[in-house]
Amino acid sequence: MQGYKTVTKNHSAEIEVKRSRFIATVCPCTTEQEATDFIASMRKKYWDARHNVYAFSLKNGTKRFSDDGEPHSTAGLPVMEVIDHLGITDIAVVVTRYFGGILLGTGGLVRAYSDSARTVLETAEVVTILPAKQVCIRCDYGDYDLLTKLLSEFEVKIISTDFNDKVEVTLAVKATLFDDLAKKCTDKFSARIPIPEPKDIFMGF
């Protein structure tokens, strides 16, 4: 499976168009249930808003969107098109509109919902999830500083470090870099630090 982009946490952004407030909120989600739960929570939070438009896209191919009372294809679809254009998945976006008393027309609505979705996604914390290898490396205390220095040469994510009879460092590294890391570790420590069979995972880098 190839890598993909998603957001790391909930994020909101607001724009104003002719006195109407557009509050966009994005949430990471991996299932349709998580997406629908998030949408329900936004409707509850903004219960007094005129519209709570939504769109969500999952990496399994599931996509849903709703205009929530706005004219057909002026709200949910533009939000979905922004999501697709930016290539971000496993997310749900809700754009809440508080009507300001001035009609925007169909073109104005499309622009407002598109701009709102683009603003929240471009200011959110986006991460690329890539195929990775997770491994637990055990070393003597005397080798720990050298191991740490070696690991700093690679883009690794330290998951945990446990200090027992030996130091146990559980880490994730991009799948494409694992063989190089294992070779350098073996060469550096003359096989004193064995590299066990890794586990295939996905990790944000």
DOMAR-554949 format. One line per field, with one value per residue: residue in one letter; x, y, z of N, C-alpha, C in turn. Coordinates in Angstrom, 3 decimals, m for minus. Layout:
BEGIN
rest = [A ...]
n.xx = [X ...]
n.yy = [Y ...]
n.zz = [Z ...]
ca.xx = [X ...]
ca.yy = [Y ...]
ca.zz = [Z ...]
c.xx = [X ...]
c.yy = [Y ...]
c.zz = [Z ...]
This chain:
BEGIN
rest = [M Q G Y K T V T K N H S A E I E V K R S R F I A T V C P C T T E Q E A T D F I A S M R K K Y W D A R H N V Y A F S L K N G T K R F S D D G E P H S T A G L P V M E V I D H L G I T D I A V V V T R Y F G G I L L G T G G L V R A Y S D S A R T V L E T A E V V T I L P A K Q V C I R C D Y G D Y D L L T K L L S E F E V K I I S T D F N D K V E V T L A V K A T L F D D L A K K C T D K F S A R I P I P E P K D I F M G F]
n.xx = [0.844 0.496 1.792 m0.078 m1.802 m2.923 m4.697 m3.428 m4.845 m7.893 m8.989 m9.806 m11.052 m11.996 m13.885 m15.254 m17.928 m19.588 m20.980 m21.871 m20.869 m18.464 m17.535 m15.125 m14.334 m12.029 m11.504 m9.564 m10.281 m10.917 m12.894 m16.276 m18.128 m16.747 m16.545 m19.275 m20.009 m18.451 m19.540 m22.124 m21.475 m20.589 m22.933 m24.390 m22.846 m22.980 m25.732 m27.468 m26.903 m27.453 m26.741 m24.978 m22.779 m21.233 m18.412 m16.762 m13.889 m12.462 m9.623 m10.249 m11.838 m14.427 m16.738 m18.605 m21.009 m22.830 m25.202 m26.753 m29.202 m28.455 m28.512 m28.571 m25.522 m23.906 m22.430 m21.658 m20.440 m18.438 m16.762 m15.905 m14.511 m12.329 m11.032 m10.322 m8.664 m6.487 m5.522 m5.863 m6.805 m8.847 m10.360 m12.832 m14.792 m16.544 m18.469 m19.710 m22.348 m23.296 m25.860 m25.683 m27.547 m27.354 m27.863 m25.858 m25.876 m25.581 m22.982 m21.477 m21.859 m20.583 m17.915 m17.503 m17.817 m15.828 m13.520 m13.564 m13.194 m10.679 m9.109 m9.175 m7.963 m5.471 m4.275 m4.235 m2.549 m0.847 0.111 2.247 1.507 3.384 4.589 6.250 8.813 8.726 10.725 12.385 15.221 17.815 20.334 23.547 24.188 26.514 26.668 24.607 24.669 26.139 24.448 22.192 23.280 23.753 21.142 20.148 20.948 19.078 15.650 13.916 11.250 11.026 9.445 9.323 11.487 13.071 14.629 16.144 17.639 19.075 19.171 16.218 15.109 12.373 11.390 10.357 10.972 11.217 10.141 11.740 14.233 15.028 16.738 19.223 19.632 19.760 22.072 24.082 23.969 24.756 27.380 28.531 28.493 29.678 28.072 27.219 24.827 22.018 19.628 16.325 13.605 11.575 8.402 5.723 4.297 2.297 3.277 3.396 5.384]
n.yy = [m1.206 2.224 5.346 7.878 11.027 12.623 14.266 15.158 15.807 17.256 20.336 23.768 26.488 29.789 31.801 34.853 35.833 38.273 38.916 36.422 33.736 31.239 28.345 26.046 22.718 20.132 16.628 13.804 10.531 7.046 5.283 4.912 5.152 6.638 9.019 9.771 10.027 12.204 14.206 14.308 15.297 17.859 18.962 19.002 20.712 23.105 23.738 25.819 26.867 27.772 25.976 22.850 21.724 18.865 16.731 13.692 11.591 8.475 6.272 3.797 4.222 5.094 7.723 10.532 13.200 16.195 18.759 19.853 21.401 23.666 25.050 22.591 20.927 23.099 23.198 20.753 19.190 21.008 21.150 18.477 18.327 19.995 18.536 16.257 17.452 18.352 15.969 14.645 12.250 9.935 11.635 13.884 16.688 19.402 22.136 24.846 27.113 30.326 32.278 35.473 37.260 38.188 37.103 34.827 33.693 31.028 30.716 32.241 30.783 28.352 29.252 30.239 27.958 26.325 27.896 27.981 25.263 24.850 26.632 25.546 23.065 23.706 24.934 23.065 20.442 18.413 15.126 12.735 9.443 6.585 3.382 1.445 0.060 m1.565 m2.113 m3.652 m2.815 m4.132 m3.264 m3.065 m0.963 0.492 0.805 2.440 5.293 5.468 4.047 5.720 7.949 6.843 6.237 8.781 9.526 8.638 8.954 8.271 7.157 7.201 4.957 3.854 3.694 1.518 0.839 m1.780 m4.861 m4.615 m1.907 m1.195 m0.243 0.695 1.306 3.029 3.027 4.347 2.102 1.837 2.484 0.649 m1.632 m0.437 0.812 m1.460 m2.698 m0.764 m0.696 m3.291 m3.272 m1.200 m2.077 m4.519 m6.799 m7.015 m5.989 m7.390 m7.301 m7.772 m9.529 m7.315 m5.586 m4.974 m1.848 1.209 4.578 7.971 10.430]
n.zz = [0.000 m0.787 0.548 2.368 2.949 5.919 8.627 11.870 14.142 15.524 14.094 13.681 11.668 10.727 8.487 7.135 5.120 3.572 5.957 6.771 8.807 8.470 9.800 9.785 10.553 10.944 11.283 12.172 11.011 10.776 10.153 8.906 10.944 12.894 11.496 11.155 13.826 14.572 12.908 13.990 16.508 15.896 14.892 17.221 18.801 17.320 17.260 16.824 14.379 10.911 8.892 8.775 6.994 5.481 4.620 4.027 3.654 3.230 3.347 2.391 0.279 0.730 0.497 1.455 1.352 2.203 1.532 3.453 3.428 1.987 m1.390 m4.025 m4.594 m3.935 m1.639 0.043 m2.000 m3.109 m0.821 m0.652 m3.081 m2.589 m0.580 m2.078 m4.014 m2.495 m1.679 0.761 3.174 5.137 6.792 8.156 7.362 8.620 7.792 9.262 9.016 9.901 9.127 7.639 6.751 4.165 0.942 m0.898 m3.387 m5.853 m6.974 m5.164 m2.823 m3.436 m3.677 m1.071 0.606 m0.485 m0.020 2.757 3.476 2.295 3.767 6.406 5.992 4.946 7.076 9.021 10.885 8.935 8.095 6.533 6.035 5.983 4.698 7.101 9.263 12.317 15.122 17.893 19.491 21.371 23.611 25.323 28.183 27.830 25.104 24.428 24.007 21.613 19.936 19.956 18.654 16.131 15.320 15.037 12.554 10.858 9.812 12.208 14.365 17.714 19.687 22.261 25.146 27.213 30.272 31.410 32.258 29.995 27.612 25.946 22.931 21.227 18.005 14.989 11.528 8.230 5.722 3.466 4.388 6.223 5.763 5.325 7.784 9.464 8.454 8.949 11.710 12.362 11.291 12.794 15.432 15.380 15.241 17.868 18.601 17.851 15.179 15.320 13.588 11.833 12.356 10.171 9.671 9.561 9.632 10.690 9.171]
ca.xx = [0.000 1.245 1.563 m1.200 m1.779 m4.085 m4.432 m3.051 m5.785 m8.966 m8.537 m10.882 m10.702 m13.225 m13.841 m16.527 m18.274 m20.806 m21.570 m22.085 m19.691 m18.230 m16.592 m14.766 m13.628 m11.592 m11.236 m9.057 m11.164 m10.527 m14.087 m17.470 m18.756 m16.030 m16.920 m20.656 m20.017 m17.895 m20.545 m23.188 m20.976 m20.568 m24.324 m24.795 m22.115 m23.481 m27.150 m28.219 m26.447 m28.380 m26.308 m23.762 m22.420 m20.101 m17.852 m15.668 m13.210 m11.644 m8.676 m10.845 m12.634 m15.730 m16.877 m19.970 m21.100 m24.200 m25.392 m27.492 m30.181 m28.017 m28.888 m27.903 m24.134 m23.217 m21.776 m20.964 m19.576 m17.223 m15.880 m15.292 m13.554 m11.114 m10.377 m9.715 m7.592 m5.329 m5.032 m5.895 m7.833 m9.155 m10.783 m14.174 m14.823 m17.860 m18.452 m20.893 m22.652 m24.240 m26.323 m25.497 m28.632 m27.154 m27.790 m24.584 m26.046 m24.959 m21.535 m20.909 m21.848 m19.516 m16.636 m17.391 m17.575 m14.506 m12.497 m13.576 m12.551 m9.259 m8.463 m8.969 m7.033 m4.123 m3.718 m4.202 m1.288 m0.974 1.240 2.252 1.603 4.166 4.959 7.392 9.204 8.875 11.664 12.885 16.665 18.329 21.779 24.135 24.190 27.709 26.468 23.383 24.943 26.533 23.230 21.386 23.913 23.512 19.723 19.895 21.265 17.911 14.395 13.210 10.339 11.225 8.142 9.546 12.824 12.974 15.930 16.068 18.994 19.613 18.316 15.361 14.597 11.393 11.368 9.827 11.765 10.622 10.435 12.819 15.506 15.298 17.913 20.415 19.777 20.198 23.457 24.954 23.965 25.589 28.770 28.988 28.632 30.277 27.023 26.878 23.424 21.258 18.405 15.296 12.680 10.707 6.952 5.260 3.285 2.264 3.660 3.487 6.724]
ca.yy = [0.000 3.461 6.270 8.798 12.184 12.823 15.250 14.505 16.124 18.189 21.713 24.625 27.791 30.534 32.932 35.590 36.249 39.091 38.798 35.020 33.090 29.865 27.718 24.715 21.863 18.863 15.610 12.543 9.389 5.897 4.498 5.708 5.424 7.760 10.227 10.155 10.485 13.566 15.089 14.477 16.150 19.230 19.429 19.276 21.900 24.270 23.419 27.016 27.341 27.536 24.778 22.115 20.990 17.976 15.819 12.883 10.715 7.456 5.681 2.592 4.651 5.609 9.178 11.011 14.638 16.698 20.209 20.211 22.466 24.643 24.613 21.373 20.953 24.363 23.174 19.505 18.803 21.832 20.741 17.211 18.578 20.534 17.390 15.443 18.216 18.403 14.612 14.272 11.235 9.551 12.850 14.437 18.148 20.018 23.592 25.398 28.460 31.208 33.176 36.880 38.094 38.541 35.925 34.773 33.124 29.706 30.870 32.725 29.681 27.422 29.864 30.354 26.631 25.881 28.666 27.568 23.946 25.007 27.318 24.660 21.987 24.246 25.357 21.906 19.696 17.291 14.200 11.684 8.099 5.772 2.038 1.511 m1.144 m1.380 m3.091 m3.407 m3.044 m4.279 m3.035 m2.821 0.446 1.114 1.072 3.211 6.609 5.255 3.665 6.932 8.762 6.189 6.389 10.176 9.670 8.176 9.574 7.243 7.568 6.396 4.643 3.730 3.307 0.874 0.558 m2.977 m5.409 m3.940 m0.831 m1.667 0.888 0.322 2.422 2.835 3.659 4.154 0.764 1.909 2.745 m0.353 m2.468 0.394 0.958 m2.735 m2.932 0.147 m1.123 m4.495 m2.876 m0.319 m2.778 m5.848 m7.791 m7.070 m5.618 m8.057 m6.643 m8.817 m9.393 m6.158 m5.676 m4.024 m0.927 2.509 5.587 9.327 11.037]
ca.zz = [0.000 m0.853 1.647 2.203 3.839 6.773 9.680 13.128 15.225 15.178 13.862 13.185 11.088 10.426 7.567 7.056 3.767 3.584 7.296 7.144 9.397 8.050 10.731 9.281 11.506 10.371 12.292 11.625 11.262 9.962 9.834 8.653 12.231 13.502 10.751 11.474 15.221 14.575 12.307 14.993 17.595 15.401 14.846 18.605 19.255 16.594 17.074 16.439 13.069 9.801 8.148 9.126 5.778 5.766 3.628 4.575 2.710 3.897 2.410 1.793 m0.867 1.140 0.473 1.651 1.586 2.315 1.472 4.674 3.231 0.999 m2.743 m4.486 m5.090 m3.648 m0.326 0.339 m3.120 m3.121 0.274 m1.059 m4.160 m1.972 0.060 m3.135 m4.662 m1.593 m1.504 2.179 3.378 6.526 7.486 7.976 7.480 8.791 7.654 9.915 8.532 10.570 8.065 7.995 6.247 2.761 0.077 m1.624 m4.722 m5.964 m7.155 m3.907 m1.862 m3.829 m3.314 0.382 1.197 m0.943 0.691 4.158 3.565 1.972 4.881 7.556 5.657 4.738 8.368 9.919 10.935 8.009 8.166 5.519 6.607 5.063 5.145 8.008 9.986 13.752 15.656 19.245 19.536 22.740 23.667 26.634 28.553 27.273 23.672 24.223 23.416 20.218 19.207 19.805 17.622 14.844 14.976 14.664 11.142 10.125 10.226 12.974 15.424 18.919 20.283 23.702 25.595 28.525 30.874 32.248 32.283 28.829 27.115 24.867 22.167 20.210 17.054 13.642 10.487 6.910 5.215 2.484 5.066 7.259 5.457 5.529 9.229 10.013 8.043 9.673 13.108 12.424 11.058 13.865 16.706 15.134 15.522 19.297 18.735 16.789 14.722 15.147 12.466 12.096 12.137 9.157 10.178 8.903 10.614 10.172 9.152]
c.xx = [0.872 0.950 0.374 m1.080 m3.067 m3.736 m4.173 m4.069 m6.862 m8.411 m9.691 m10.316 m11.995 m12.952 m15.209 m16.735 m19.612 m21.653 m21.962 m20.780 m19.630 m17.142 m16.329 m13.970 m13.286 m11.225 m10.632 m10.016 m10.779 m11.706 m15.262 m18.180 m18.082 m16.416 m18.320 m20.784 m19.497 m18.904 m21.679 m22.736 m20.916 m21.984 m24.844 m24.134 m22.684 m24.960 m27.957 m27.799 m27.476 m28.039 m25.054 m23.454 m21.249 m19.640 m16.800 m15.169 m12.293 m10.746 m9.178 m11.753 m14.003 m15.726 m18.349 m19.928 m22.557 m24.210 m26.129 m28.378 m29.745 m28.452 m27.999 m26.516 m23.406 m22.372 m20.967 m19.998 m18.325 m16.244 m15.158 m14.241 m12.251 m10.323 m9.643 m8.520 m6.327 m4.775 m4.963 m7.042 m7.920 m9.490 m12.265 m14.085 m16.274 m17.680 m19.783 m21.117 m23.683 m24.623 m26.255 m26.538 m28.500 m27.023 m26.520 m24.740 m25.278 m23.438 m20.840 m20.830 m20.728 m18.154 m16.450 m17.093 m16.224 m13.398 m12.411 m12.873 m11.052 m8.501 m8.189 m7.955 m5.610 m3.488 m3.679 m2.818 m1.458 0.283 1.105 2.468 2.268 4.348 6.232 7.676 9.351 9.760 12.078 14.359 17.121 19.840 22.240 24.141 25.386 27.592 25.324 23.637 25.317 25.325 22.354 21.950 23.675 22.072 19.391 20.205 20.077 16.671 13.553 12.264 10.569 9.868 8.266 10.998 12.700 14.369 15.775 17.478 19.782 18.690 17.531 14.722 13.648 11.199 10.695 10.702 11.060 11.066 11.622 14.193 15.914 16.564 19.209 20.688 20.325 21.666 24.422 25.065 24.873 27.068 29.339 29.308 29.160 29.333 26.719 25.403 22.646 19.994 17.354 14.430 11.705 9.238 6.556 4.124 3.189 2.512 3.733 4.888 6.641]
c.yy = [1.247 4.333 7.179 9.926 12.241 13.908 14.518 14.725 17.074 19.608 22.506 25.920 28.474 31.636 33.614 36.062 36.977 38.836 37.381 34.453 31.645 29.280 26.297 23.966 20.546 17.914 14.381 11.410 8.264 5.015 5.437 6.056 6.598 9.073 10.696 10.613 11.918 14.562 15.366 15.406 17.615 19.802 19.771 20.553 23.164 24.074 24.601 27.582 27.010 26.238 24.177 21.170 20.053 17.228 14.985 11.907 9.771 6.770 4.361 2.924 5.201 7.133 9.535 12.529 15.051 18.218 20.737 21.441 23.583 24.156 23.468 21.654 22.269 24.304 21.891 19.087 19.680 21.478 19.448 17.430 19.171 19.410 16.553 16.160 18.240 17.010 14.156 13.294 10.840 10.790 13.111 15.941 18.593 21.525 24.118 26.826 29.146 32.302 34.632 37.818 38.507 37.262 35.970 34.301 31.814 29.800 31.327 31.634 28.697 27.972 29.894 28.999 26.068 26.580 28.252 26.230 24.054 25.656 26.362 23.568 22.495 24.728 24.220 21.264 18.423 16.433 13.186 10.341 7.186 4.355 2.124 0.143 m0.784 m2.484 m2.679 m3.796 m3.063 m4.105 m2.889 m1.318 1.183 1.457 2.046 4.561 6.482 4.874 4.882 7.829 8.165 6.393 7.807 10.437 9.277 8.902 8.530 7.899 6.638 6.204 4.521 3.361 2.774 0.501 m0.593 m3.546 m4.908 m2.779 m1.375 m0.453 0.358 1.517 2.022 3.610 3.417 2.805 0.773 2.091 1.626 m1.160 m1.702 0.575 m0.326 m3.006 m2.041 m0.239 m2.351 m4.150 m2.094 m1.098 m4.204 m6.965 m7.942 m6.764 m6.271 m7.272 m7.718 m8.560 m8.254 m6.473 m4.601 m3.168 0.272 3.547 6.939 9.878 12.462]
c.zz = [0.000 0.358 1.351 3.218 4.651 7.783 10.987 14.240 14.714 15.036 13.279 12.607 10.675 9.414 7.607 5.624 3.820 4.833 7.683 7.685 8.920 8.948 10.243 10.343 10.827 11.507 11.610 11.953 10.311 9.580 9.585 9.956 12.938 12.813 11.119 12.923 15.325 14.010 13.295 16.112 17.157 15.310 16.238 19.116 18.625 16.257 16.555 15.088 11.996 9.064 8.780 7.965 6.095 4.515 4.337 3.528 3.474 2.879 1.824 0.612 m0.526 1.159 0.636 1.795 1.596 2.243 2.702 4.480 2.303 m0.391 m3.246 m5.085 m4.849 m2.382 m0.094 m0.753 m3.214 m2.000 m0.096 m2.152 m3.633 m1.289 m0.978 m3.770 m3.809 m1.290 m0.057 2.393 4.855 7.359 7.243 8.196 7.618 8.668 8.170 9.413 9.423 9.566 8.517 7.419 4.803 1.943 m0.768 m3.060 m4.827 m6.128 m5.887 m2.850 m2.172 m3.404 m1.806 1.028 0.765 m0.161 2.153 4.340 3.294 3.138 6.036 7.234 5.463 6.026 9.381 9.884 10.111 8.081 7.038 6.193 5.583 5.588 5.972 8.614 11.456 14.301 17.064 19.276 20.989 22.721 25.106 26.914 27.944 25.801 23.389 23.552 21.940 19.368 18.948 18.704 16.240 14.395 14.517 13.192 10.249 10.649 10.946 13.971 16.605 19.587 21.798 23.957 27.014 29.015 31.863 32.401 31.083 28.474 25.922 24.182 21.092 19.295 15.756 12.678 9.155 6.346 4.256 3.115 6.017 6.980 5.688 7.019 9.850 9.678 8.823 11.144 13.281 12.260 12.240 15.134 16.546 15.566 17.011 19.518 17.590 16.442 14.486 13.919 12.752 11.854 11.131 9.736 9.223 9.975 9.940 10.265 8.630]
